């Protein structure tokens, strides 16, 4: 699964990223995490993130990705150029 978010408030954005790490997700971009969670853990995480966001402005999207598509994923990364 892929979890992405757009949250303007630095404090809330940081708390959301910490929650994602708590659930074992890996950061793939500044506001994007990926990982494998069963249905119950996904629901639990989304409830916690909803509470974390509260009434602050922002969008959090959890996008399922099938196992087959995950195996087809490619990445290009250049470090410290």
C-alpha positions in Angstrom: 0.0 0.0 0.0 1.0 3.6 -0.5 0.2 6.4 1.9 0.6 10.0 0.7 -0.3 13.2 2.4 -0.4 17.0 1.8 -0.5 18.8 5.1 0.6 22.4 5.4 1.1 22.4 9.2 4.7 21.3 10.1 3.8 19.9 13.5 0.9 17.9 12.2 2.8 16.7 9.2 5.6 15.5 11.5 3.2 13.6 13.7 1.6 11.9 10.7 5.0 10.8 9.5 5.8 9.4 13.0 2.5 7.4 13.0 3.5 5.9 9.6 6.8 4.8 11.0 5.1 3.4 14.1 3.2 1.1 11.8 6.3 -0.1 10.0 5.9 1.9 6.8 9.0 3.0 4.9 9.4 6.6 3.7 9.7 6.7 -0.1 9.4 10.5 -0.5 9.0 13.4 2.0 5.2 12.9 2.2 4.9 9.4 1.0 5.2 6.0 2.7 4.9 2.4 1.5 4.5 -0.9 3.2 2.3 -3.9 3.8 -0.5 -3.7 6.4 -3.4 -6.1 6.8 -6.9 -4.7 6.7 -7.2 -4.2 10.5 -3.9 -2.4 10.7 -4.8 -0.1 7.8 -8.1 0.8 9.4 -6.4 1.4 12.8 -3.8 3.6 11.2 -6.3 5.6 9.3 -8.3 6.2 12.5 -5.2 7.4 14.3 -4.2 9.6 11.3 -7.7 11.1 11.3 -7.4 11.9 14.9 -3.9 13.4 14.4 -5.1 15.6 11.6 -8.1 16.7 13.6 -9.6 19.9 12.2 -6.3 21.0 10.6 -6.1 21.5 6.8 -4.8 18.5 4.9 -5.3 15.4 2.9 -4.2 11.9 3.7 -4.7 9.2 1.1 -4.2 5.4 1.5 -3.8 3.7 -1.9 -3.8 -0.1 -2.1 -1.2 -1.5 -4.5 -1.4 -5.2 -5.4 1.6 -7.5 -4.9 2.1 -7.9 -8.6 2.4 -4.2 -9.2 4.9 -3.9 -6.2 7.2 -6.4 -7.9 7.2 -4.2 -11.1 8.2 -1.0 -9.2 11.4 0.7 -10.4 13.4 3.5 -8.8 16.1 5.8 -10.0 18.0 7.6 -7.2 21.1 9.8 -7.2 22.5 10.6 -3.8 24.5 13.6 -2.8 25.3 15.0 -6.2 
